[in-house]
Amino acid sequence: MHDIFTTARPHGGYALKDFKLERLVLAPTCWRTCRLPVRLRWRPVRFHEGNVERVPDDQGGVYSFVVKPGIADHTGVGYLLYVGKAERQPFRTRFKQYLAEKREGDDARRWHVTDMLRKWEGYLWFYYASISKRKKITAIENSLLASFLPPCNHEFPSTVKTVVKRLFAH
């Protein structure tokens, strides 16, 4: 019988308790207030070194990391962990930067991102949505952050920053 509290680290150096998300909020009130100036068309790419060429190198916009267990062919199960933007660079460059951050491991400057990339390796998907009007990218990213409150993001727009700090204060 498997003991979920074991100190053994069967999952790539992590104990089962390390996969617990301290900051997961599923808030329909936030979802209902999301108003985007454009319709987003999300494209998924499994986050893996071999998929770099599948990510466009001539488009920018917003992206997210979603962990998907892939159990029993249930395509509707996924957990959004992180939202970001590719505003001054194309998606492919941003994708490569995350791969580099994952390789850096403990030496990476954003440990919370590196931890996400390593913990869910093999189950992580990079979703991107191109936005042709560059001026709208930050506003759209801010709307997504305020609506989803992703557990692996540490920076939030001022509209929800105080609420997020209070919500997760220890």
WOBEL-V137895 format. One record per backbone hydrogen bond with DSSP energy under -0.5 kcal/mol. NH is the residue of the N-H (numbers start at 1). CO is the residue of the C=O. Records with the same first field share a line. If there is no record, write none. Layout:
BEGIN
NH: CO + CO
END
This chain:
BEGIN
4: 2
6: 3
10: 8
11: 14
12: 10
13: 9
14: 11
18: 15
19: 16
20: 17
22: 20
25: 23
27: 25
28: 26
30: 27
31: 27
32: 28
33: 29 + 30
34: 31
35: 33
42: 40
43: 128
45: 126
47: 124
48: 46
51: 48
52: 49
54: 51
55: 52
61: 86
62: 129
63: 84
64: 127
65: 82
66: 125
67: 79
68: 66 + 123
74: 71
75: 73
77: 74
78: 76
79: 67
81: 65
82: 65
84: 63
86: 61
87: 85
91: 59
92: 56
94: 90
95: 91
96: 92
97: 93
98: 94
99: 95
100: 96
101: 97
102: 98
103: 99
104: 100
105: 101
107: 104
108: 105
111: 109
113: 110
114: 110
115: 111
116: 112
117: 113
118: 114
119: 115
120: 116
121: 118
123: 120
124: 120
125: 66
126: 45
127: 64 + 125
128: 43
129: 62
131: 60
134: 132
136: 133
137: 134
140: 136
141: 137
142: 138
143: 139
144: 140
145: 141
146: 142
147: 143
148: 144
149: 145
151: 80
152: 81
153: 150
160: 157
161: 157
162: 158
164: 160
165: 161
166: 162
167: 163
168: 164
169: 165 + 166
END
